């Protein structure tokens, strides 16, 4: 009996989510897409998962920075342009 109740709840919630998606404007989806200029990357050999610097996402040959704000403000690192 409980499994039927859970199935009905999931079914109702999925209809609610589908209704919300149907009401959304396509322009809202495009305006919410944010691609950062810089990505968190590994610069030292301290550990395999140690991410300790920020590098330009479009041009990985540029030098990396210790702070994200420094990387974001670098004018050499171009913004990523999406063509939809």
C-alpha positions, 0 to 999 in steps of 0.5 A, spaced: 500 500 500 505 504 501 509 503 494 502 505 491 502 511 495 509 513 493 508 512 486 502 517 486 506 522 490 511 522 484 506 522 479 503 528 482 510 532 483 512 530 476 505 533 473 507 539 477 514 540 474 511 539 467 506 544 468 512 549 471 516 548 465 511 549 460 509 555 463 516 558 462 519 562 457 524 560 452 528 567 453 528 565 461 532 559 460 537 563 455 538 569 460 540 564 466 545 560 462 552 563 465 559 560 463 564 563 467 571 566 464 575 562 469 575 555 471 578 552 478 584 548 476 590 545 479 597 548 479 601 545 484 603 538 485 600 538 492 595 533 491 591 530 485 584 533 487 588 540 490 585 545 486 589 552 488 588 557 482 584 560 477 585 559 469 582 562 463 577 557 460 578 560 453 585 560 453 589 555 457 596 558 455 595 564 459 598 564 466 593 562 472 591 566 478 591 565 485 584 569 486 578 568 482 577 576 482 584 577 479 582 572 473 575 575 472 578 582 471 584 580 466 583 583 460 587 578 456 582 572 458 576 573 453 569 572 454 566 565 452 560 567 446 555 562 445 552 562 438 544 559 439 
